[in-house]
Structure formats: structure tokens, C-alpha cells
Amino acid sequence: MTVNWTLIGKRIKDRRIKLKLTQEQLAEKVKTSNIYICRIELGAASPTLTILLQICKALGCSISYLIEGTEVIQYDPNAREIYKLLDGCSPYKIQVVSKVIKSILDADVVT
């Protein structure tokens, strides 16, 4: 398998922007320079596994998401707990839970 650094960089950039982080903020979280983050996002640098894992932690995503683009569950204990609760449920139950979650997210709830 060939690693597509350009695609990985695009996923990092897309996720960073979705989280409203600047390259500088991401670099600070990863303890590297914003120039290096820029090079990674452009596919011009091939980061080490350690740097990729630090980026994943900072962006709340998995390494499989960066490499394959397939995972959407964040590294959040609550998200993992919900995922575990749904594991093995029937499609009907998952659909019901999804509707409940959507209604909660759509509600104007003040915390």
C-alpha cells in the first residue's frame, strides 16, 4: 500500500478547519511549527507516526481516518461509550437512537 500524503494532508486540513483551528493552534497542540503543519497539509512532508498520532489526538480523530478516511468516531470517551452501546443493536434500534440524538441536537437547549 502506498501512502498518499497529499490526501492525508487534505484530511488534516479539512478536520482542522472544521474545528476552527489555525495552523498555529494545531502546531502548538502537536508541539511543532506551523510551517511543518503547512507542509504536512500540502503533502510536501511525510510526518512520523508519532507526529501523526499527536495530530490525531489534537483533531479528535483516528489514524485510520487520516489514512483511509473511513472512521468518524472521535477519540472522545463519550463517543466511544455510545459506539459500544450501539454495537450489536438492530438497525431499528440504531435508527431510533439516531432520531433521538438528532432531536436533542436540533433543540435549543441551554447548558
N, C-alpha and C positions, 0 to 999 in steps of 0.2 A: 504494500500500500504506500503510495506516495503522499506526502503531507502537502496540502495546499495552503501555504502560509498566507496567500492573499485572501482566501476565503475565511480562514481563521481570524485574520486581522479585521475583515469586514464584520464578522460576528462580534468581535470585541468592541469595535467602534459602535455598531448598532446598539448593543447592550448598554454601553457607557452612555450614549445619548439618551436612550430610553430612561435611564436612571438619573438623567440630568447632571452627569458628572463631566467636568472638563478633563482634558488630558493631564493637566497639572494635578488635579484632585486624585485621579486614578494612580498617577505616578507616585504621589505621596503615600497612598494606601499600600502600594506594592513595594515602596521603598526603592524606587529607581527614578530615572529622569523622564521628563515629559517628552524629550527628544526620542528616547528609546521607545516609549509608548507610541509615539507618532510613527516610528519606523516599523513597529510591530503591526500597527493598524494598516499600514500601506503594504504589508507583506514583504518589506525590504529587510526585515530582521527575523531570524529564527530563534525565538526565545528558548531558554532551557525549560525543562519540565518543572523545575522549582518556580521559575517566574510565571509559567502558565498556571500553576496551581495557586499562586498568590493572586493572579488576575482573576481566576475563578472565584476565589474567596471574596475578593473586593466587589465583584459583579454579581455575586449570589447565583452562580451557575456552575454546571459541572464541566469537567474536561471533555466529556462526550458531547456536550452541546457545542463547545468550541470546535472540536474536530469533525463531528458528524452533523451537527445542527439538529439533533433529534430530541434532546431532553428539555423539558420545560419546567420541571420541578426545581425550585431553588434550594440552596443549602440553608434552609430555614427549618428549625426543629418543628414548628407548627405545620409547615407544608409536608414534611416527611411523615408526621403523625397522621395527617389527613390521607396521604397516599397509602399508608399502612392500613388505615381503617377501610379504605375502599378496595384494597386488594382482595380479590375473591368474591366481591359483591356481584350481583346480577346486573346486566345492563339497565334494567328498570330502576333498581335502587340507585345506581350511579346517576341516571338521568334525574331522579327526584332530588338527590343531593345537589346536583348541578343547578337545578332550578332554585333551590333554597339559597344557595350561595349567591347566585345572580341577583335574587330579590334583595338579599341583605346588602350587596354591593351597590345596587341601584337606589336603595333607600337613603334618605338624607338623615343619617344617624350622626349625632354629635357625640364624640368620645371625650 
